[in-house]
């Protein structure tokens, strides 16, 4: 078989990433070498192109495409097939029904591409990807080129609010993003290119870091990727062992810490990539010692893409990619912010972080801008406190939370920990040696696990709901949020032209919220009685509900509730234990 390499066509030498330029789907590479590994079996770049050519005609007309494939190879074929068809791909943070319902607000998706027939996509037609053997006499697969200015993907992130926010990326932006990373990573590896490197990732491929550092790093950087998404430590070790060296582990601080604490013997790797949160030098050194490869942190955001790296065992300073520059400026309100621009970044992009600039290419990361807290006149960041909490030997996971209530005129932080071998006194004593006295928590709450996303991220919203739920047993109020889908089937009959959510369904939402808080669910039992309910305002399609659950004090085991839409109370009432509870 004749070996062929892909080379760009239509390149504008003055501006290789101008919108009019056509850029290849694959970087210059040997088509007969692996692009992916599936359960230890290699899939060549040539086979990948053939799968794309077969699958593209199966896509439905119109778009964009919601790519929900969990298998990384199926995702890559779906992404490439959409690009060949000239369609953008929407990448949601998860496949929950409420997330998919809200995608209509973000981009009016036409249909979903899936790799598991069990996946439900309410309101979205489905196209299932299944690998098929080549047909006799099938022609050589084409070598697609994509217009640099084409809208390639929209990454949807939940942030702290839980509402998907789309961030559109052109093909040229993605190509530039990966090209800059390839040069830096190859230099760290001491190799001229990333050819032959296989990536094993624990990060969901729909996440910006997940797609950049696995599928796109293979398509556009000459590497290969493992198609799975191992989560448990034993699965990570097995996935690494199933692919040849050189190999890289693409992960997050949360996953990495869990992996190292497991005590499982890990195959050697040549590179470890970490992102989504700063990594402590101690954990970085432990990872390098356990797996043998250099640990490189990637800094960036969904808006900007990956923009800088550092090796924490060699220093705390980050260095930007390529020609990217960073500068400080003040917004309209006078607050300082740090803006990244140049190279592949389409427009100057501010970061939600506080930086200390060394020069216009190097900086230190001090914490999140929305992470700052003030206690007794002192200032710190939750990220800084969490760093010290998680550095305590025996703390497997931990997070500080600042409640809304004030005691003695001072807000007192609470520490939640997964630390089965340590009691609260030991944790508080260790924190006294690490942080200022005003930030040492008065209360440490042991929990089994945190409600982290697939990337290991713990959003402010989910932490707040989790914290209130954990504290509910002592009478602390709990606030839960719910979204009312625009296309809820109840609206068809209640009422044409003036849709509203029926009262029975509104009460059902309240009870479902209660069931999500074990302490409150136990309070009212399995068969609670509704003793009072006042319906005060209608609930319309697309409403955001704030459900306040208020445990009654004293001997009563009752639970009062209020449901608000904005500042308006829609319903209030009270549940008590039923006769059988």
SVG drawing of the C-alpha trace seen along z (x, -y; Angstrom):
<svg xmlns="http://www.w3.org/2000/svg" viewBox="-56 -53 71 60">
<polyline fill="none" stroke="black" stroke-width="0.4" points="0.0,0.0 1.3,-3.4 1.9,-5.6 0.6,-9.1 1.0,-12.2 -1.5,-15.0 -0.3,-18.5 -2.4,-21.8 -3.9,-23.3 -4.8,-26.9 -2.4,-28.2 -2.1,-31.9 1.6,-32.5 0.9,-36.0 -1.7,-34.7 -1.8,-30.9 -4.9,-31.0 -6.9,-33.6 -10.6,-32.7 -10.2,-32.1 -7.5,-29.5 -8.3,-25.7 -6.7,-23.7 -6.4,-19.9 -8.5,-17.7 -5.3,-15.8 -1.8,-17.1 1.0,-15.9 1.4,-12.2 1.8,-8.7 -1.7,-7.5 -0.9,-3.9 0.2,-4.7 -2.3,-4.6 -4.5,-7.6 -6.4,-5.9 -6.4,-2.8 -9.7,-1.0 -9.4,1.6 -5.7,2.1 -6.3,2.4 -4.8,-0.3 -6.9,-2.3 -4.9,-3.9 -5.4,-7.4 -6.4,-5.9 -9.2,-3.8 -10.3,-6.9 -10.7,-8.8 -12.7,-5.9 -15.0,-5.9 -15.5,-9.6 -16.3,-9.2 -18.9,-6.5 -20.5,-8.3 -20.8,-11.8 -23.7,-10.8 -25.6,-9.4 -25.9,-12.7 -29.2,-14.5 -29.6,-17.7 -29.3,-20.9 -27.5,-21.4 -25.8,-22.0 -25.0,-18.6 -25.0,-17.7 -22.1,-15.2 -22.9,-13.1 -20.5,-10.2 -18.6,-9.0 -16.2,-6.8 -13.4,-9.2 -13.0,-7.6 -16.8,-7.7 -16.7,-11.4 -13.8,-12.1 -15.6,-10.5 -18.8,-12.4 -16.9,-15.7 -15.0,-15.1 -18.1,-14.0 -19.9,-17.2 -17.0,-19.3 -17.0,-17.6 -20.7,-18.4 -20.1,-22.0 -21.9,-21.7 -20.9,-22.9 -20.9,-20.6 -22.4,-21.6 -20.6,-20.0 -22.7,-20.1 -21.1,-19.5 -23.4,-16.4 -26.3,-14.5 -28.9,-15.2 -32.4,-15.8 -32.5,-19.3 -29.2,-20.2 -30.4,-19.0 -33.7,-20.9 -31.7,-24.1 -29.6,-23.6 -32.5,-25.0 -31.8,-28.3 -28.1,-28.0 -28.2,-27.1 -31.4,-25.3 -29.7,-21.9 -31.1,-19.8 -30.1,-16.3 -27.7,-14.3 -24.9,-12.0 -24.6,-9.1 -22.6,-5.9 -24.9,-4.2 -28.5,-3.4 -29.5,-3.6 -28.8,-7.3 -32.1,-9.3 -32.2,-12.7 -35.7,-14.2 -36.7,-16.4 -33.7,-15.6 -33.5,-13.0 -30.6,-10.6 -27.9,-9.4 -26.1,-6.3 -22.4,-5.8 -21.4,-2.2 -18.1,-1.1 -18.7,0.9 -16.2,3.0 -15.0,1.6 -16.9,2.6 -15.2,4.4 -13.8,2.0 -14.3,-1.0 -12.3,-4.0 -9.4,-5.5 -10.8,-7.9 -10.5,-11.6 -8.2,-14.0 -10.6,-16.7 -9.6,-20.3 -11.8,-22.7 -12.2,-26.4 -10.3,-28.2 -13.2,-30.6 -15.8,-27.8 -17.7,-27.6 -16.4,-24.2 -17.6,-23.7 -19.5,-25.5 -18.3,-24.5 -20.9,-24.7 -19.9,-25.2 -22.0,-25.2 -19.9,-27.6 -21.3,-28.4 -24.9,-28.9 -25.5,-25.6 -26.9,-27.2 -25.0,-26.2 -23.1,-29.1 -21.9,-28.6 -18.4,-29.5 -18.0,-29.3 -14.7,-28.2 -13.6,-28.4 -11.5,-25.6 -8.6,-28.1 -8.8,-28.9 -8.7,-25.3 -5.8,-24.6 -3.8,-27.5 -4.5,-26.5 -3.2,-23.0 -0.2,-24.0 1.0,-26.3 0.6,-23.4 2.4,-20.9 5.6,-22.9 5.7,-23.4 4.9,-19.8 7.3,-18.4 10.1,-20.6 9.2,-19.3 9.5,-15.7 12.8,-16.5 11.2,-15.2 10.9,-17.1 7.2,-16.2 4.4,-14.4 4.4,-11.6 4.1,-8.2 2.9,-9.6 -0.4,-8.0 -2.7,-10.0 -4.8,-8.4 -7.3,-10.9 -9.5,-10.8 -11.3,-14.0 -14.6,-14.1 -14.0,-14.8 -16.8,-17.4 -14.9,-19.6 -12.5,-22.2 -9.4,-20.7 -10.6,-17.2 -11.0,-17.8 -7.9,-20.0 -5.6,-17.6 -6.8,-14.3 -8.7,-14.2 -7.4,-17.5 -3.9,-16.9 -4.0,-13.7 -5.9,-15.0 -3.8,-18.3 -0.7,-17.4 0.3,-14.0 -0.3,-12.0 -2.7,-9.2 -5.4,-8.8 -7.0,-6.0 -10.7,-5.9 -11.8,-5.2 -12.3,-7.5 -11.0,-5.5 -12.2,-6.8 -11.2,-4.4 -7.5,-4.0 -7.4,-0.4 -9.0,-1.4 -6.5,-4.2 -3.6,-1.7 -5.1,0.8 -5.7,-1.8 -2.1,-3.0 -0.8,0.5 -2.9,1.2 -1.1,-1.4 2.6,-1.5 5.2,-4.0 5.8,-6.9 2.5,-7.7 0.9,-10.5 -1.7,-10.8 -4.2,-13.7 -5.9,-14.3 -6.9,-16.7 -5.6,-17.4 -8.6,-15.6 -8.2,-12.5 -4.5,-12.5 -4.7,-12.6 -7.2,-9.8 -4.9,-7.8 -1.9,-8.2 -3.7,-7.6 -5.0,-4.2 -1.6,-2.6 -2.0,-0.8 1.2,-0.2 1.1,-2.5 2.8,-1.9 5.5,-4.5 4.5,-7.5 6.6,-10.0 4.3,-13.0 1.6,-13.9 -0.8,-16.8 -2.9,-18.4 -5.5,-21.3 -8.7,-22.7 -7.1,-23.8 -3.6,-24.6 -1.5,-21.6 0.6,-21.7 4.4,-21.1 4.2,-18.2 1.5,-16.3 3.3,-17.1 6.6,-15.7 4.7,-12.6 3.2,-12.0 6.5,-12.4 8.1,-10.0 5.3,-7.4 5.0,-7.5 8.4,-8.7 7.3,-11.4 7.4,-15.2 4.2,-16.8 3.1,-19.8 0.2,-22.1 -1.9,-23.8 -3.5,-27.1 -6.5,-28.6 -10.2,-28.9 -13.0,-27.8 -13.1,-31.3 -9.4,-31.6 -8.3,-28.0 -5.1,-26.8 -2.7,-29.7 0.2,-28.9 2.1,-26.1 4.4,-25.5 6.2,-22.5 5.4,-23.0 8.4,-20.9 10.6,-23.5 8.9,-26.7 5.6,-28.5 5.8,-30.8 3.6,-30.2 4.8,-31.0 2.4,-31.8 2.3,-29.8 3.7,-31.2 3.1,-35.0 0.4,-35.2 0.8,-38.2 -0.9,-39.2 -1.4,-42.6 -3.3,-44.2 -6.1,-46.7 -9.1,-48.1 -12.7,-47.4 -15.5,-50.0 -15.9,-49.5 -12.3,-50.1 -11.4,-46.4 -8.1,-45.1 -8.3,-42.3 -5.7,-40.4 -6.2,-40.1 -4.6,-37.6 -4.3,-38.4 -2.3,-37.5 -1.5,-34.4 -4.6,-32.2 -6.8,-34.1 -9.4,-35.8 -9.9,-38.8 -8.4,-40.0 -9.8,-37.8 -9.9,-38.6 -9.4,-35.8 -11.3,-35.3 -8.1,-35.1 -5.8,-37.3 -2.2,-37.2 1.1,-38.6 2.9,-39.6 6.6,-38.9 6.6,-40.3 4.1,-40.2 4.7,-36.4 5.3,-35.1 3.1,-35.3 2.2,-33.7 -1.4,-32.6 -2.7,-34.0 -6.3,-32.7 -9.8,-33.2 -11.1,-36.8 -14.5,-35.5 -12.7,-33.3 -11.7,-36.1 -13.2,-36.0 -12.9,-38.5 -13.0,-37.3 -12.4,-39.6 -10.8,-42.2 -8.4,-39.7 -8.4,-38.7 -7.7,-35.3 -9.0,-33.0 -10.9,-29.8 -8.4,-28.3 -5.5,-29.1 -7.3,-27.6 -8.4,-24.5 -4.8,-24.0 -3.6,-23.9 -6.6,-21.7 -5.8,-19.2 -2.1,-19.2 -2.8,-17.7 -1.7,-14.0 -4.9,-11.9 -7.2,-14.4 -8.3,-12.7 -10.5,-15.6 -11.6,-18.8 -13.2,-22.2 -13.8,-25.3 -17.3,-27.0 -18.3,-30.4 -21.9,-30.3 -24.3,-33.2 -25.0,-33.6 -22.8,-35.6 -21.9,-34.6 -20.6,-37.3 -20.4,-39.7 -17.9,-37.4 -18.5,-35.0 -16.9,-31.7 -15.7,-29.3 -16.7,-25.6 -14.3,-22.9 -15.8,-19.8 -13.4,-16.8 -13.1,-13.3 -10.7,-12.1 -11.7,-8.7 -8.5,-8.4 -8.5,-12.0 -10.8,-13.6 -11.8,-17.3 -9.3,-18.2 -6.4,-16.8 -7.5,-18.7 -7.9,-22.0 -4.5,-21.6 -2.9,-21.0 -4.6,-24.1 -3.4,-26.3 0.1,-25.5 -0.7,-26.5 -3.2,-29.4 -3.9,-32.6 -6.0,-32.0 -9.1,-33.8 -9.4,-31.3 -9.1,-28.2 -12.7,-26.8 -14.7,-26.5 -16.3,-23.4 -15.1,-20.5 -17.7,-18.2 -16.7,-14.7 -18.4,-13.6 -18.2,-10.6 -17.6,-12.4 -18.2,-15.8 -20.6,-16.4 -17.7,-17.0 -18.2,-17.2 -16.5,-14.8 -13.5,-17.1 -13.1,-17.1 -14.5,-20.7 -16.6,-21.6 -18.8,-24.5 -19.8,-27.2 -23.5,-26.4 -23.2,-22.7 -20.9,-23.2 -23.4,-25.6 -26.3,-23.2 -24.1,-20.3 -23.0,-22.2 -26.5,-23.2 -27.7,-19.7 -25.0,-18.4 -25.8,-20.9 -29.6,-20.4 -29.7,-17.9 -29.1,-20.8 -32.0,-22.9 -30.0,-24.9 -32.2,-26.0 -31.5,-24.5 -31.9,-26.2 -32.2,-24.1 -32.5,-25.3 -34.7,-23.8 -35.2,-24.8 -38.6,-24.5 -38.1,-23.2 -39.6,-25.3 -41.1,-22.2 -42.4,-20.5 -45.4,-18.3 -47.7,-19.8 -47.7,-23.1 -49.7,-21.6 -52.8,-21.4 -52.2,-24.1 -53.2,-26.2 -53.1,-26.9 -51.8,-30.4 -51.1,-30.9 -48.9,-28.0 -48.3,-27.5 -46.9,-24.7 -49.8,-22.8 -49.7,-23.1 -49.4,-19.3 -46.2,-19.3 -44.9,-22.2 -45.4,-20.4 -43.7,-17.3 -40.7,-19.5 -40.6,-20.5 -40.8,-16.9 -38.1,-15.8 -35.8,-18.6 -36.5,-17.2 -35.6,-13.7 -32.2,-15.0 -31.3,-16.1 -31.1,-12.9 -31.5,-14.7 -34.7,-16.5 -36.1,-13.4 -35.6,-11.4 -37.3,-14.3 -40.7,-13.9 -40.5,-10.2 -41.5,-8.1 -45.2,-9.2 -45.4,-12.8 -48.6,-14.8 -49.0,-18.2 -50.7,-20.3 -50.7,-23.7 -50.1,-25.0 -50.7,-28.5 -50.3,-29.1 -49.5,-32.8 -48.1,-33.3 -48.0,-31.3 -44.8,-29.5 -44.1,-29.9 -42.0,-28.0 -38.3,-28.5 -38.6,-29.7 -35.8,-29.3 -37.1,-28.1 -35.5,-28.7 -36.8,-26.2 -36.2,-27.2 -36.6,-24.2 -36.9,-25.4 -36.7,-22.7 -38.9,-23.6 -37.1,-23.9 -38.1,-22.3 -40.0,-19.0 -41.7,-19.5 -40.5,-17.4 -42.2,-19.6 -40.7,-21.2 -41.8,-24.5 -41.1,-25.5 -41.2,-28.4 -40.8,-28.4 -39.7,-31.6 -39.4,-32.8 -37.1,-35.7 -38.4,-37.8 -41.9,-36.5 -43.1,-33.7 -45.0,-31.2 -46.0,-28.7 -45.5,-28.1 -46.5,-25.3 -45.6,-22.7 -44.9,-19.0 -45.1,-16.8 -44.5,-13.1 -47.4,-10.9 -49.1,-8.3 -46.9,-5.6 -43.6,-7.5"/>
</svg>
